[in-house]
Amino acid sequence: MLALIAARAAQRLELMREVIARDSDPEDLLAEFSRRYASQAVAERDWSAAVVEFMVVVGRDEELRARYAEHHDASREAIAAAIRGLLERTGGRLAISPRQLATAMMSLNIGLTVEGLLAPGEVTRDLYVDAQLALRRGATAGPEQR
């Protein structure tokens, strides 16, 4: 299962690099990546369910959690690096660190995926996009805007 998850993570990271290479507006990039992630989550409900079940098992087994953490943290760091690159390119600023934003973004997708398994009609591709954009806007808003 770890090998399968690592292969899927590598595919998502390649997709992320492909989308970022377009040199578009950060919100457009995030929306496109979110649409693609959501499409995959919806199309592969059985895989999504298996990964969620595996995450629960991982959370109860320290040795397995440590092995899983390597792959999971590599994804987190790749997203954080992409965020840092976008900030450098656009001169943007964040209210939290790029790593914290990456953690929040990953958590939001995992939560939406779980909710989509429980209530498929409530979690649309557009919700993934809108929720990620709202998170990004909150992370880039100054204290007076929050």
C-alpha positions as CSV (number, residue, x, y, z in Angstrom):
1,M,0.0,0.0,0.0
2,L,2.9,2.4,0.8
3,A,4.3,1.8,-2.7
4,L,0.9,2.5,-4.3
5,I,0.5,5.7,-2.3
6,A,4.0,6.8,-3.2
7,A,3.4,6.2,-6.9
8,R,0.1,8.2,-6.7
9,A,1.9,11.0,-4.8
10,A,4.6,11.2,-7.5
11,Q,1.9,11.5,-10.2
12,R,0.2,14.3,-8.3
13,L,3.5,16.1,-7.8
14,E,4.2,15.9,-11.5
15,L,0.8,17.2,-12.2
16,M,1.4,20.1,-9.8
17,R,4.7,20.9,-11.5
18,E,3.0,20.8,-14.9
19,V,0.2,23.2,-13.7
20,I,2.7,25.6,-12.0
21,A,4.9,25.7,-15.2
22,R,2.1,27.5,-16.9
23,D,3.2,30.7,-15.1
24,S,-0.4,31.8,-14.5
25,D,-2.1,33.7,-11.7
26,P,-1.7,31.8,-8.4
27,E,-5.5,31.5,-8.0
28,D,-5.8,30.1,-11.5
29,L,-3.1,27.5,-10.7
30,L,-4.8,26.5,-7.5
31,A,-8.2,26.2,-9.1
32,E,-6.8,24.0,-11.9
33,F,-4.9,21.8,-9.5
34,S,-8.0,21.5,-7.2
35,R,-10.2,20.6,-10.2
36,R,-7.9,17.8,-11.2
37,Y,-7.5,16.5,-7.7
38,A,-11.3,16.6,-7.2
39,S,-11.9,14.8,-10.5
40,Q,-9.6,12.0,-9.5
41,A,-11.1,11.7,-6.0
42,V,-14.6,11.5,-7.4
43,A,-13.8,9.2,-10.2
44,E,-11.8,6.8,-7.9
45,R,-14.1,6.5,-4.9
46,D,-12.8,3.0,-4.0
47,W,-9.2,4.2,-4.1
48,S,-10.1,7.2,-1.9
49,A,-11.9,4.9,0.6
50,A,-8.9,2.6,0.7
51,V,-6.5,5.4,1.4
52,V,-8.7,6.8,4.2
53,E,-8.9,3.3,5.7
54,F,-5.1,3.0,5.4
55,M,-4.6,6.4,7.1
56,V,-6.6,5.2,10.1
57,V,-4.5,2.0,10.4
58,V,-1.3,4.1,10.0
59,G,-2.4,6.4,12.8
60,R,-2.5,3.4,15.2
61,D,0.8,1.9,14.3
62,E,3.9,3.9,15.1
63,E,6.3,2.0,12.8
64,L,3.9,2.2,9.9
65,R,3.2,5.8,10.7
66,A,6.9,6.7,10.5
67,R,7.2,4.9,7.1
68,Y,4.0,6.6,5.8
69,A,5.2,10.0,7.1
70,E,8.2,9.9,4.7
71,H,5.9,9.9,1.7
72,H,3.3,12.2,3.2
73,D,5.9,14.8,4.3
74,A,7.5,14.7,0.9
75,S,4.2,15.8,-0.6
76,R,3.8,18.5,2.0
77,E,7.3,19.8,1.3
78,A,6.7,19.8,-2.4
79,I,3.5,21.8,-2.0
80,A,5.3,24.2,0.4
81,A,8.2,24.6,-2.1
82,A,5.6,25.4,-4.9
83,I,4.0,28.0,-2.6
84,R,7.4,29.6,-1.8
85,G,8.2,29.7,-5.6
86,L,4.8,31.4,-6.3
87,L,5.4,33.9,-3.5
88,E,8.9,34.8,-4.9
89,R,7.4,35.1,-8.4
90,T,4.5,37.3,-7.4
91,G,5.9,39.1,-4.3
92,G,3.0,37.7,-2.2
93,R,3.0,37.3,1.5
94,L,1.3,34.8,3.8
95,A,-0.2,35.1,7.3
96,I,1.2,31.6,8.0
97,S,4.3,29.7,6.8
98,P,4.2,28.0,3.4
99,R,4.6,24.6,5.2
100,Q,1.6,25.4,7.4
101,L,-0.5,26.4,4.4
102,A,0.6,23.2,2.6
103,T,-0.6,21.2,5.7
104,A,-3.9,23.0,5.7
105,M,-4.4,22.5,2.0
106,M,-3.7,18.8,2.2
107,S,-6.0,18.4,5.3
108,L,-8.8,20.3,3.5
109,N,-8.5,17.9,0.5
110,I,-8.5,14.8,2.8
111,G,-11.5,16.1,4.7
112,L,-13.4,16.9,1.6
113,T,-12.6,13.4,0.2
114,V,-13.9,11.8,3.4
115,E,-17.0,13.9,3.3
116,G,-17.5,13.0,-0.4
117,L,-17.5,9.4,0.6
118,L,-20.2,10.0,3.2
119,A,-22.3,12.5,1.3
120,P,-21.3,12.4,-2.4
121,G,-24.0,15.0,-3.4
122,E,-22.5,17.6,-1.1
123,V,-18.9,17.5,-2.3
124,T,-18.6,18.7,-5.8
125,R,-15.5,19.5,-7.8
126,D,-16.4,23.1,-7.5
127,L,-16.4,22.8,-3.7
128,Y,-12.8,21.6,-3.7
129,V,-11.9,24.6,-5.8
130,D,-13.9,27.1,-3.8
131,A,-12.7,25.8,-0.5
132,Q,-9.0,25.9,-1.5
133,L,-9.4,29.4,-2.9
134,A,-11.0,30.5,0.3
135,L,-8.2,29.0,2.3
136,R,-5.6,30.7,0.2
137,R,-7.4,34.0,0.4
138,G,-7.5,33.7,4.2
139,A,-3.8,32.8,4.3
140,T,-2.9,35.9,2.3
141,A,-5.2,38.4,3.9
142,G,-3.8,40.9,6.3
143,P,-5.2,41.0,9.9
144,E,-7.4,43.9,9.0
145,Q,-9.1,41.8,6.2
146,R,-9.7,38.7,8.4
